[in-house]
């Protein structure tokens, strides 16, 4: 069976993995922006070819839940794990099948009750200031969070969001309904350039404040977003068994040898700072900036650097890292930590996979201090040192406006055109 799966893996790797022109927002895939999503056709290809209905598929760094949605659509069981609270919320929302009528009715209740609170601050009711609303805002959030909100959100937007959050939290909706309402709230904040904050390029890059930005009504945008989500949820099959767990891929909450396939896309060796964008909605959902700053330190690929150079026991990888640190210094140490973290992830992936079952890893290269880091090749070598058999890899092109990748060391261009526009798809199998 393992030999047959290995052949199927290699055949899948030889397919056209660009998926050029294919839709990426069907079902619930498009309900929330998320940096560096892989196209749904990529996990679908391997799930279809390497598993049977009812098999268990794992994504240990589930991100926005793309793998899990495909598991639902294909009749596979799926489990996703992620350390990022917004990733967990979005993924749960994407696989949550609810009565869409109840969801729309809940959104209408939230809209009307939040609007009723907003009316209280209207000059028509003898109140021409936001002072009462500011007092309420101050009672809900600590000083650091208030400063963040005041910087990135207009006062009227902040009050709208405050009342939306309050109603969602206080109403006795079903928990699945609340999950989707919170996803909708987050989705109108964390967007590339639209949304209700003053930020531009929020979902895919480093945000910057634009005081000239035309900000739509958060109430109206929220209601429209829930309608959009309801239409998307209606495309999900009526049954299916998928689950999202808040956890660490370095310590998976799974028994050994229970997984039939792993499909995942880990962060890059020079990490995307997910918290930088995610805090824009997480602060409204009750997370303090201090807590998020502490959480960031334990992310895989986080910029926190180790005090000493970790050794992985893989000669070629250790040699590469030593040379990188000699040239890049502290930045090189951060990359060394990334590969040490990923060694733990790969060890856990090996542990939970059944013998003879494959793992598919989709990862992009990085550039640090002008040094090209062949992340996929190095991860494959680490995997082999842990007992995996390396089956092969394919390099897939990435559309210029899709996955967010680092700047190429050899590029003379600027902006988005300077970014690396390819990534590796690595196939390993547990012996």
PyMOL commands that set and color helices and strands:
alter all, ss='L'
color gray80, all
select helices_A, chain A and resi 2-13+40-50+66-74+85-94+100-119+123-125+131-140+143-152+155-170+175-187+218-233+274-282+289-296+315-328+330-352+375-385+415-418
alter helices_A, ss='H'
color red, helices_A
select strands_A, chain A and resi 56-59+77-82+199-200+208-209+242-246+259-264+353-364+366-368+371-373+388-397+422-430
alter strands_A, ss='S'
color yellow, strands_A
deselect
rebuild
show_as cartoon
